[in-house]
Amino acid sequence: MNSVSAGGGAYSTAMDLAVFGQMFLNGGIYNGVRFLSPITVKEMTRNQIPGVSSQYRDEVFSEAYWGYRWAINGTKRDGGDLFSPEAI
């Protein structure tokens, strides 16, 4: 599959995605098993490209805010005004 998504087109079941998300909320642990170190989780969820702007459709953002695998809300609000700056 070709994808222009920063996530590279990760696809799975809803349950698998819920488990993956819960693992991040638990700092890299799911069901008592550590899959990622706390440092890895921190690095994957922080802005890896500070100072880089981006554009999506008709919106321009002064900061792109991308971690490893996903977008970070930061100041850009492309996910909605109800998300905190730390939302991923």
Biopython code that builds the backbone (N, CA, C, O; Angstrom):
import numpy as np
from Bio.PDB.StructureBuilder import StructureBuilder

atoms = [
    (1, "MET", "N", (0.835, -1.185, 0.000)),
    (1, "MET", "CA", (0.000, 0.000, 0.000)),
    (1, "MET", "C", (0.879, 1.248, 0.000)),
    (1, "MET", "O", (1.892, 1.310, 0.698)),
    (2, "ASN", "N", (0.487, 2.212, -0.772)),
    (2, "ASN", "CA", (1.168, 3.501, -0.749)),
    (2, "ASN", "C", (0.415, 4.427, 0.190)),
    (2, "ASN", "O", (-0.815, 4.429, 0.222)),
    (3, "SER", "N", (1.156, 5.205, 0.945)),
    (3, "SER", "CA", (0.530, 6.125, 1.873)),
    (3, "SER", "C", (1.386, 7.364, 2.024)),
    (3, "SER", "O", (2.612, 7.278, 2.086)),
    (4, "VAL", "N", (0.740, 8.518, 2.083)),
    (4, "VAL", "CA", (1.452, 9.752, 2.354)),
    (4, "VAL", "C", (1.333, 10.115, 3.831)),
    (4, "VAL", "O", (1.743, 11.201, 4.240)),
    (5, "SER", "N", (0.784, 9.225, 4.615)),
    (5, "SER", "CA", (0.623, 9.430, 6.047)),
    (5, "SER", "C", (1.959, 9.332, 6.756)),
    (5, "SER", "O", (2.784, 8.480, 6.428)),
    (6, "ALA", "N", (2.171, 10.206, 7.727)),
    (6, "ALA", "CA", (3.411, 10.138, 8.513)),
    (6, "ALA", "C", (3.511, 8.813, 9.253)),
    (6, "ALA", "O", (4.610, 8.346, 9.552)),
    (7, "GLY", "N", (2.374, 8.210, 9.549)),
    (7, "GLY", "CA", (2.363, 6.909, 10.200)),
    (7, "GLY", "C", (2.663, 5.781, 9.243)),
    (7, "GLY", "O", (2.770, 4.625, 9.653)),
    (8, "GLY", "N", (2.799, 6.105, 7.971)),
    (8, "GLY", "CA", (3.130, 5.098, 6.981)),
    (8, "GLY", "C", (1.973, 4.183, 6.647)),
    (8, "GLY", "O", (2.158, 3.175, 5.965)),
    (9, "GLY", "N", (0.789, 4.513, 7.113)),
    (9, "GLY", "CA", (-0.365, 3.695, 6.784)),
    (9, "GLY", "C", (-0.516, 2.502, 7.703)),
    (9, "GLY", "O", (-0.772, 1.394, 7.231)),
    (10, "ALA", "N", (-0.363, 2.699, 9.004)),
    (10, "ALA", "CA", (-0.535, 1.610, 9.957)),
    (10, "ALA", "C", (-2.023, 1.268, 10.045)),
    (10, "ALA", "O", (-2.850, 2.130, 10.344)),
    (11, "TYR", "N", (-2.351, 0.017, 9.785)),
    (11, "TYR", "CA", (-3.738, -0.433, 9.812)),
    (11, "TYR", "C", (-3.853, -1.657, 10.702)),
    (11, "TYR", "O", (-2.967, -2.511, 10.712)),
    (12, "SER", "N", (-4.951, -1.741, 11.454)),
    (12, "SER", "CA", (-5.176, -2.900, 12.305)),
    (12, "SER", "C", (-6.644, -2.920, 12.724)),
    (12, "SER", "O", (-7.468, -2.172, 12.199)),
    (13, "THR", "N", (-6.945, -3.785, 13.671)),
    (13, "THR", "CA", (-8.305, -3.840, 14.200)),
    (13, "THR", "C", (-8.471, -2.750, 15.248)),
    (13, "THR", "O", (-7.487, -2.216, 15.760)),
    (14, "ALA", "N", (-9.707, -2.426, 15.560)),
    (14, "ALA", "CA", (-9.986, -1.430, 16.596)),
    (14, "ALA", "C", (-9.407, -1.877, 17.937)),
    (14, "ALA", "O", (-8.865, -1.060, 18.683)),
    (15, "MET", "N", (-9.517, -3.150, 18.242)),
    (15, "MET", "CA", (-8.996, -3.660, 19.512)),
    (15, "MET", "C", (-7.476, -3.529, 19.568)),
    (15, "MET", "O", (-6.933, -3.099, 20.586)),
    (16, "ASP", "N", (-6.782, -3.894, 18.486)),
    (16, "ASP", "CA", (-5.325, -3.767, 18.460)),
    (16, "ASP", "C", (-4.898, -2.316, 18.644)),
    (16, "ASP", "O", (-3.932, -2.039, 19.356)),
    (17, "LEU", "N", (-5.610, -1.385, 18.005)),
    (17, "LEU", "CA", (-5.278, 0.032, 18.153)),
    (17, "LEU", "C", (-5.548, 0.510, 19.572)),
    (17, "LEU", "O", (-4.805, 1.340, 20.096)),
    (18, "ALA", "N", (-6.604, -0.003, 20.203)),
    (18, "ALA", "CA", (-6.894, 0.345, 21.591)),
    (18, "ALA", "C", (-5.796, -0.165, 22.521)),
    (18, "ALA", "O", (-5.377, 0.544, 23.435)),
    (19, "VAL", "N", (-5.334, -1.381, 22.293)),
    (19, "VAL", "CA", (-4.241, -1.953, 23.094)),
    (19, "VAL", "C", (-2.973, -1.133, 22.898)),
    (19, "VAL", "O", (-2.279, -0.819, 23.865)),
    (20, "PHE", "N", (-2.668, -0.784, 21.651)),
    (20, "PHE", "CA", (-1.485, 0.020, 21.341)),
    (20, "PHE", "C", (-1.559, 1.375, 22.063)),
    (20, "PHE", "O", (-0.583, 1.810, 22.675)),
    (21, "GLY", "N", (-2.712, 2.032, 21.986)),
    (21, "GLY", "CA", (-2.883, 3.313, 22.667)),
    (21, "GLY", "C", (-2.791, 3.186, 24.175)),
    (21, "GLY", "O", (-2.182, 4.031, 24.832)),
    (22, "GLN", "N", (-3.389, 2.142, 24.732)),
    (22, "GLN", "CA", (-3.328, 1.937, 26.181)),
    (22, "GLN", "C", (-1.899, 1.694, 26.642)),
    (22, "GLN", "O", (-1.508, 2.138, 27.722)),
    (23, "MET", "N", (-1.119, 0.989, 25.828)),
    (23, "MET", "CA", (0.279, 0.762, 26.171)),
    (23, "MET", "C", (1.006, 2.099, 26.323)),
    (23, "MET", "O", (1.802, 2.265, 27.246)),
    (24, "PHE", "N", (0.740, 3.054, 25.426)),
    (24, "PHE", "CA", (1.372, 4.369, 25.543)),
    (24, "PHE", "C", (0.874, 5.112, 26.772)),
    (24, "PHE", "O", (1.659, 5.762, 27.462)),
    (25, "LEU", "N", (-0.417, 5.024, 27.054)),
    (25, "LEU", "CA", (-0.950, 5.669, 28.256)),
    (25, "LEU", "C", (-0.343, 5.077, 29.519)),
    (25, "LEU", "O", (-0.221, 5.765, 30.533)),
    (26, "ASN", "N", (0.037, 3.814, 29.462)),
    (26, "ASN", "CA", (0.660, 3.127, 30.600)),
    (26, "ASN", "C", (2.182, 3.267, 30.602)),
    (26, "ASN", "O", (2.858, 2.571, 31.359)),
    (27, "GLY", "N", (2.724, 4.140, 29.780)),
    (27, "GLY", "CA", (4.170, 4.366, 29.772)),
    (27, "GLY", "C", (4.972, 3.244, 29.143)),
    (27, "GLY", "O", (6.147, 3.071, 29.464)),
    (28, "GLY", "N", (4.356, 2.478, 28.250)),
    (28, "GLY", "CA", (5.055, 1.406, 27.550)),
    (28, "GLY", "C", (4.722, 0.009, 28.047)),
    (28, "GLY", "O", (5.306, -0.976, 27.594)),
    (29, "ILE", "N", (3.774, -0.073, 28.986)),
    (29, "ILE", "CA", (3.386, -1.367, 29.565)),
    (29, "ILE", "C", (1.943, -1.679, 29.187)),
    (29, "ILE", "O", (1.074, -0.808, 29.224)),
    (30, "TYR", "N", (1.702, -2.942, 28.823)),
    (30, "TYR", "CA", (0.332, -3.391, 28.614)),
    (30, "TYR", "C", (0.174, -4.766, 29.239)),
    (30, "TYR", "O", (0.994, -5.661, 29.032)),
    (31, "ASN", "N", (-0.893, -4.912, 30.005)),
    (31, "ASN", "CA", (-1.213, -6.187, 30.641)),
    (31, "ASN", "C", (-0.032, -6.713, 31.463)),
    (31, "ASN", "O", (0.237, -7.914, 31.491)),
    (32, "GLY", "N", (0.662, -5.791, 32.127)),
    (32, "GLY", "CA", (1.777, -6.162, 32.998)),
    (32, "GLY", "C", (3.084, -6.454, 32.284)),
    (32, "GLY", "O", (4.071, -6.804, 32.930)),
    (33, "VAL", "N", (3.113, -6.318, 30.972)),
    (33, "VAL", "CA", (4.324, -6.606, 30.192)),
    (33, "VAL", "C", (4.864, -5.296, 29.606)),
    (33, "VAL", "O", (4.128, -4.537, 28.976)),
    (34, "ARG", "N", (6.161, -5.044, 29.825)),
    (34, "ARG", "CA", (6.784, -3.848, 29.261)),
    (34, "ARG", "C", (7.176, -4.117, 27.813)),
    (34, "ARG", "O", (7.928, -5.046, 27.519)),
    (35, "PHE", "N", (6.651, -3.284, 26.914)),
    (35, "PHE", "CA", (6.979, -3.363, 25.494)),
    (35, "PHE", "C", (7.936, -2.264, 25.073)),
    (35, "PHE", "O", (8.777, -2.470, 24.198)),
    (36, "LEU", "N", (7.813, -1.098, 25.690)),
    (36, "LEU", "CA", (8.671, 0.039, 25.380)),
    (36, "LEU", "C", (9.172, 0.645, 26.680)),
    (36, "LEU", "O", (8.465, 0.647, 27.687)),
    (37, "SER", "N", (10.391, 1.156, 26.652)),
    (37, "SER", "CA", (10.930, 1.812, 27.841)),
    (37, "SER", "C", (10.265, 3.174, 28.013)),
    (37, "SER", "O", (9.755, 3.736, 27.044)),
    (38, "PRO", "N", (10.262, 3.712, 29.233)),
    (38, "PRO", "CA", (9.702, 5.050, 29.443)),
    (38, "PRO", "C", (10.388, 6.108, 28.568)),
    (38, "PRO", "O", (9.734, 7.043, 28.106)),
    (39, "ILE", "N", (11.665, 5.969, 28.344)),
    (39, "ILE", "CA", (12.395, 6.920, 27.493)),
    (39, "ILE", "C", (11.896, 6.834, 26.053)),
    (39, "ILE", "O", (11.734, 7.860, 25.392)),
    (40, "THR", "N", (11.652, 5.626, 25.566)),
    (40, "THR", "CA", (11.141, 5.451, 24.204)),
    (40, "THR", "C", (9.774, 6.106, 24.060)),
    (40, "THR", "O", (9.523, 6.798, 23.073)),
    (41, "VAL", "N", (8.896, 5.901, 25.022)),
    (41, "VAL", "CA", (7.559, 6.505, 24.980)),
    (41, "VAL", "C", (7.688, 8.029, 24.981)),
    (41, "VAL", "O", (7.007, 8.710, 24.215)),
    (42, "LYS", "N", (8.558, 8.563, 25.835)),
    (42, "LYS", "CA", (8.744, 10.021, 25.896)),
    (42, "LYS", "C", (9.243, 10.571, 24.563)),
    (42, "LYS", "O", (8.760, 11.601, 24.093)),
    (43, "GLU", "N", (10.202, 9.890, 23.959)),
    (43, "GLU", "CA", (10.744, 10.353, 22.677)),
    (43, "GLU", "C", (9.725, 10.249, 21.549)),
    (43, "GLU", "O", (9.662, 11.121, 20.683)),
    (44, "MET", "N", (8.936, 9.194, 21.559)),
    (44, "MET", "CA", (7.948, 9.011, 20.496)),
    (44, "MET", "C", (6.813, 10.025, 20.579)),
    (44, "MET", "O", (6.137, 10.284, 19.584)),
    (45, "THR", "N", (6.603, 10.596, 21.756)),
    (45, "THR", "CA", (5.474, 11.493, 21.948)),
    (45, "THR", "C", (5.889, 12.951, 22.154)),
    (45, "THR", "O", (5.082, 13.766, 22.602)),
    (46, "ARG", "N", (7.138, 13.284, 21.831)),
    (46, "ARG", "CA", (7.548, 14.691, 21.887)),
    (46, "ARG", "C", (7.775, 15.195, 20.470)),
    (46, "ARG", "O", (8.001, 14.408, 19.551)),
    (47, "ASN", "N", (7.715, 16.494, 20.300)),
    (47, "ASN", "CA", (7.912, 17.102, 18.989)),
    (47, "ASN", "C", (9.339, 16.857, 18.516)),
    (47, "ASN", "O", (10.293, 17.326, 19.137)),
    (48, "GLN", "N", (9.484, 16.123, 17.422)),
    (48, "GLN", "CA", (10.799, 15.788, 16.879)),
    (48, "GLN", "C", (11.287, 16.798, 15.845)),
    (48, "GLN", "O", (12.437, 16.732, 15.408)),
    (49, "ILE", "N", (10.433, 17.719, 15.456)),
    (49, "ILE", "CA", (10.819, 18.682, 14.412)),
    (49, "ILE", "C", (10.468, 20.118, 14.821)),
    (49, "ILE", "O", (9.731, 20.794, 14.104)),
    (50, "PRO", "N", (10.983, 20.594, 15.961)),
    (50, "PRO", "CA", (10.644, 21.952, 16.392)),
    (50, "PRO", "C", (11.064, 22.989, 15.350)),
    (50, "PRO", "O", (12.119, 22.874, 14.726)),
    (51, "GLY", "N", (10.228, 23.987, 15.178)),
    (51, "GLY", "CA", (10.527, 25.063, 14.244)),
    (51, "GLY", "C", (10.169, 24.781, 12.799)),
    (51, "GLY", "O", (10.350, 25.645, 11.942)),
    (52, "VAL", "N", (9.660, 23.578, 12.507)),
    (52, "VAL", "CA", (9.285, 23.227, 11.133)),
    (52, "VAL", "C", (7.790, 23.485, 10.962)),
    (52, "VAL", "O", (6.971, 22.938, 11.700)),
    (53, "SER", "N", (7.444, 24.312, 9.993)),
    (53, "SER", "CA", (6.034, 24.608, 9.747)),
    (53, "SER", "C", (5.415, 23.539, 8.848)),
    (53, "SER", "O", (6.118, 22.715, 8.263)),
    (54, "SER", "N", (4.095, 23.572, 8.752)),
    (54, "SER", "CA", (3.410, 22.622, 7.877)),
    (54, "SER", "C", (2.119, 23.233, 7.362)),
    (54, "SER", "O", (1.630, 24.238, 7.879)),
    (55, "GLN", "N", (1.588, 22.604, 6.339)),
    (55, "GLN", "CA", (0.307, 23.012, 5.779)),
    (55, "GLN", "C", (-0.506, 21.757, 5.522)),
    (55, "GLN", "O", (0.005, 20.768, 4.996)),
    (56, "TYR", "N", (-1.767, 21.806, 5.896)),
    (56, "TYR", "CA", (-2.685, 20.703, 5.624)),
    (56, "TYR", "C", (-3.957, 21.294, 5.057)),
    (56, "TYR", "O", (-4.659, 22.051, 5.728)),
    (57, "ARG", "N", (-4.242, 20.949, 3.833)),
    (57, "ARG", "CA", (-5.363, 21.525, 3.092)),
    (57, "ARG", "C", (-5.233, 23.039, 3.114)),
    (57, "ARG", "O", (-4.249, 23.567, 2.596)),
    (58, "ASP", "N", (-6.180, 23.751, 3.688)),
    (58, "ASP", "CA", (-6.102, 25.218, 3.672)),
    (58, "ASP", "C", (-5.572, 25.806, 4.975)),
    (58, "ASP", "O", (-5.612, 27.021, 5.165)),
    (59, "GLU", "N", (-5.076, 24.957, 5.874)),
    (59, "GLU", "CA", (-4.544, 25.443, 7.145)),
    (59, "GLU", "C", (-3.018, 25.447, 7.127)),
    (59, "GLU", "O", (-2.388, 24.520, 6.617)),
    (60, "VAL", "N", (-2.437, 26.502, 7.689)),
    (60, "VAL", "CA", (-0.986, 26.615, 7.819)),
    (60, "VAL", "C", (-0.665, 26.648, 9.305)),
    (60, "VAL", "O", (-1.281, 27.395, 10.065)),
    (61, "PHE", "N", (0.304, 25.833, 9.716)),
    (61, "PHE", "CA", (0.691, 25.745, 11.117)),
    (61, "PHE", "C", (2.150, 26.174, 11.262)),
    (61, "PHE", "O", (3.016, 25.720, 10.515)),
    (62, "SER", "N", (2.411, 27.049, 12.226)),
    (62, "SER", "CA", (3.791, 27.511, 12.425)),
    (62, "SER", "C", (4.687, 26.383, 12.930)),
    (62, "SER", "O", (5.896, 26.405, 12.699)),
    (63, "GLU", "N", (4.121, 25.420, 13.600)),
    (63, "GLU", "CA", (4.836, 24.232, 14.068)),
    (63, "GLU", "C", (4.096, 22.998, 13.579)),
    (63, "GLU", "O", (2.880, 22.899, 13.738)),
    (64, "ALA", "N", (4.807, 22.072, 12.995)),
    (64, "ALA", "CA", (4.185, 20.841, 12.496)),
    (64, "ALA", "C", (3.864, 19.862, 13.625)),
    (64, "ALA", "O", (2.876, 19.133, 13.535)),
    (65, "TYR", "N", (4.670, 19.829, 14.679)),
    (65, "TYR", "CA", (4.474, 18.955, 15.837)),
    (65, "TYR", "C", (4.287, 17.486, 15.461)),
    (65, "TYR", "O", (3.167, 16.975, 15.462)),
    (66, "TRP", "N", (5.375, 16.823, 15.146)),
    (66, "TRP", "CA", (5.331, 15.380, 14.891)),
    (66, "TRP", "C", (6.292, 14.663, 15.815)),
    (66, "TRP", "O", (7.448, 15.060, 15.959)),
    (67, "GLY", "N", (5.806, 13.601, 16.440)),
    (67, "GLY", "CA", (6.656, 12.693, 17.192)),
    (67, "GLY", "C", (7.029, 11.553, 16.258)),
    (67, "GLY", "O", (6.971, 11.697, 15.037)),
    (68, "TYR", "N", (7.414, 10.419, 16.836)),
    (68, "TYR", "CA", (7.654, 9.231, 16.017)),
    (68, "TYR", "C", (6.342, 8.475, 15.911)),
    (68, "TYR", "O", (5.843, 7.959, 16.911)),
    (69, "ARG", "N", (5.790, 8.403, 14.743)),
    (69, "ARG", "CA", (4.573, 7.672, 14.393)),
    (69, "ARG", "C", (3.332, 8.546, 14.338)),
    (69, "ARG", "O", (2.436, 8.242, 13.550)),
    (70, "TRP", "N", (3.219, 9.608, 15.120)),
    (70, "TRP", "CA", (1.977, 10.350, 15.122)),
    (70, "TRP", "C", (2.152, 11.836, 15.353)),
    (70, "TRP", "O", (3.203, 12.317, 15.775)),
    (71, "ALA", "N", (1.069, 12.541, 15.056)),
    (71, "ALA", "CA", (1.051, 13.982, 15.271)),
    (71, "ALA", "C", (0.851, 14.275, 16.756)),
    (71, "ALA", "O", (0.216, 13.510, 17.482)),
    (72, "ILE", "N", (1.405, 15.390, 17.178)),
    (72, "ILE", "CA", (1.200, 15.903, 18.525)),
    (72, "ILE", "C", (0.427, 17.203, 18.351)),
    (72, "ILE", "O", (0.780, 18.014, 17.496)),
    (73, "ASN", "N", (-0.590, 17.414, 19.121)),
    (73, "ASN", "CA", (-1.451, 18.577, 18.920)),
    (73, "ASN", "C", (-0.693, 19.894, 19.060)),
    (73, "ASN", "O", (-0.834, 20.768, 18.204)),
    (74, "GLY", "N", (0.100, 20.062, 20.103)),
    (74, "GLY", "CA", (0.837, 21.303, 20.298)),
    (74, "GLY", "C", (-0.085, 22.504, 20.217)),
    (74, "GLY", "O", (-1.152, 22.513, 20.831)),
    (75, "THR", "N", (0.318, 23.519, 19.461)),
    (75, "THR", "CA", (-0.512, 24.716, 19.315)),
    (75, "THR", "C", (-1.353, 24.669, 18.059)),
    (75, "THR", "O", (-2.109, 25.604, 17.793)),
    (76, "LYS", "N", (-1.242, 23.601, 17.274)),
    (76, "LYS", "CA", (-1.899, 23.622, 15.974)),
    (76, "LYS", "C", (-3.374, 23.305, 16.044)),
    (76, "LYS", "O", (-3.980, 23.776, 15.082)),
    (77, "ARG", "N", (-4.031, 22.728, 16.793)),
    (77, "ARG", "CA", (-5.488, 22.580, 16.833)),
    (77, "ARG", "C", (-6.109, 21.929, 15.610)),
    (77, "ARG", "O", (-7.292, 22.144, 15.349)),
    (78, "ASP", "N", (-5.363, 21.145, 14.854)),
    (78, "ASP", "CA", (-5.990, 20.477, 13.713)),
    (78, "ASP", "C", (-6.861, 19.313, 14.155)),
    (78, "ASP", "O", (-7.652, 18.802, 13.361)),
    (79, "GLY", "N", (-6.732, 18.885, 15.400)),
    (79, "GLY", "CA", (-7.572, 17.820, 15.915)),
    (79, "GLY", "C", (-8.797, 18.355, 16.633)),
    (79, "GLY", "O", (-9.632, 17.577, 17.096)),
    (80, "GLY", "N", (-8.913, 19.651, 16.730)),
    (80, "GLY", "CA", (-10.043, 20.250, 17.428)),
    (80, "GLY", "C", (-9.601, 21.053, 18.628)),
    (80, "GLY", "O", (-8.567, 20.768, 19.232)),
    (81, "ASP", "N", (-10.358, 22.020, 18.960)),
    (81, "ASP", "CA", (-9.998, 22.915, 20.067)),
    (81, "ASP", "C", (-10.098, 22.253, 21.436)),
    (81, "ASP", "O", (-9.604, 22.810, 22.416)),
    (82, "LEU", "N", (-10.715, 21.096, 21.533)),
    (82, "LEU", "CA", (-10.870, 20.444, 22.825)),
    (82, "LEU", "C", (-9.662, 19.596, 23.212)),
    (82, "LEU", "O", (-9.564, 19.153, 24.356)),
    (83, "PHE", "N", (-8.736, 19.361, 22.270)),
    (83, "PHE", "CA", (-7.541, 18.570, 22.577)),
    (83, "PHE", "C", (-6.543, 19.420, 23.350)),
    (83, "PHE", "O", (-6.401, 20.612, 23.078)),
    (84, "SER", "N", (-5.856, 18.818, 24.305)),
    (84, "SER", "CA", (-4.778, 19.530, 25.004)),
    (84, "SER", "C", (-3.554, 19.579, 24.105)),
    (84, "SER", "O", (-3.479, 18.818, 23.139)),
    (85, "PRO", "N", (-2.585, 20.455, 24.393)),
    (85, "PRO", "CA", (-1.348, 20.499, 23.588)),
    (85, "PRO", "C", (-0.586, 19.168, 23.609)),
    (85, "PRO", "O", (0.195, 18.890, 22.699)),
    (86, "GLU", "N", (-0.811, 18.348, 24.639)),
    (86, "GLU", "CA", (-0.114, 17.059, 24.752)),
    (86, "GLU", "C", (-0.815, 15.927, 24.026)),
    (86, "GLU", "O", (-0.296, 14.811, 23.981)),
    (87, "ALA", "N", (-1.991, 16.191, 23.453)),
    (87, "ALA", "CA", (-2.736, 15.130, 22.758)),
    (87, "ALA", "C", (-1.927, 14.599, 21.575)),
    (87, "ALA", "O", (-1.301, 15.365, 20.842)),
    (88, "ILE", "N", (-1.950, 13.283, 21.401)),
    (88, "ILE", "CA", (-1.223, 12.649, 20.281)),
    (88, "ILE", "C", (-2.213, 11.866, 19.443)),
    (88, "ILE", "O", (-1.829, 11.251, 18.449)),
]
sb = StructureBuilder()
sb.init_structure("model")
sb.init_model(0)
sb.init_chain("A")
sb.init_seg("    ")
for serial, (resi, resn, name, xyz) in enumerate(atoms, 1):
    if name == "N":
        sb.init_residue(resn, " ", resi, " ")
    sb.init_atom(name, np.array(xyz, "f"), 0.0, 1.0, " ", f" {name:<3s}", serial, name[0])
structure = sb.get_structure()
